[in-house]
Amino acid sequence: MNLKGYASTQSPVPISVQNMVIRDYCARHGHDYSLSDVEFMQGHHVLLSLLQDFDGICAYSMGAMPELPISLRDGQEIHFALEGYFLPRDREMCETVWRLKSLMA
């Protein structure tokens, strides 16, 4: 699958490092990688645009994602390079992680 990268300046990890992790994830899992679009401001405007335009997205981390729910089209996938999960396959695990994150906030 061709995955479009997604990185965020909201992460304490530099964009260059986020892109290296995403690129490595794609190579290890046999995906083609398109250079990341970067979310520079608060919110998730770039992510929402990517969800409309691409069938596969690879985000640096689940921490870059907005609160649930995330609606996916049939056949659409979102991969999380740092954690190694992807939606829709690992939806239950992702929802558990997001619930724990909200409880810790």
N, C-alpha and C positions, 0 to 999 in steps of 0.2 A: 504494500500500500504506500502511496505517496503521502507523507505527513508534512503539514505546514507547521513550522515551529512557532511557539508562543512563549515570550519571556516578559518579565515585568520589572520595572525599576522600583517597585514596592518591596521587592525581595532584598535582603541585605547582601545577597550574592551578586557579584558583578555580571553584567549582561554577557560578557565574553565567556565567563565560566558557565553560565546557564546554557549558552549555545554549544559549548564543548560537551556538556552532559547530554543535551538533546541529540547532538550529532552522534555521539557514542552509542546512545540507546538505539537510535535508528539503525546504525550499522550492525549492532549485535543482534537485532531482531529482524533483519532483512528488509527494512523499510527504506524507501527513497526519502531524502530529507530536503525540504526547501527552507532556505534561511528564515529565521524567526522574524515575525512582526513583533514589535515591542510596545507594551503598554506603558506610556510615559506619565500618565496622569491618574488620579484617583478614579475608581470605577473600573468598568470592564468593557469599554466601548470597542476596543480592538478585538477582544475575544468574541463579542457578539457578532461583529462583522465577519470574523473568520468562521464562526459557526454557520453563517448564512452562505459562505462562498466555498468552503472546502469540506470534503468527506472525511478527512483525517487531520487531526491536530495533535501535536506533541507539545505539551506544556512542561516546563522545567519541574514543577512540583504541584501537588494537590493544593498547597497553600496559596497558589495564585488564582484559584477558582473562587467564584462567588458562592454565596449560600445556595443551597438546593432550592428548587429543583433545577436540574440541567436537562433541557429537552433536546434529544437527538433525533435526527431523521433516520429512516431505515437505512442501515448500512454505514451510518456515520460513527466514527470512533474518536475518543479523546484519550490519548496516552499520557501518563505521568512518568517522566523519565527518572526522576529521583527515587520514587517509590516502586516503580516497576508494575503498576496497575494500569488497567485501561477500562474505559466504559465502552460498551455496556457489560462486558464480561464480568468485571469485578465490582459491579454496582453496589452490592451488599457491603463489601469491605469498605468501599469509598464512603458510603453513607455512614458507616460506623465511625470511621476516622473523622469525618466532618462533624458528627454529633459530639464526639469527644472534644474536638477543637472548640466547639461553641460552649461546651460546659466549662472548659478551662478559661475562657475569656472573662 
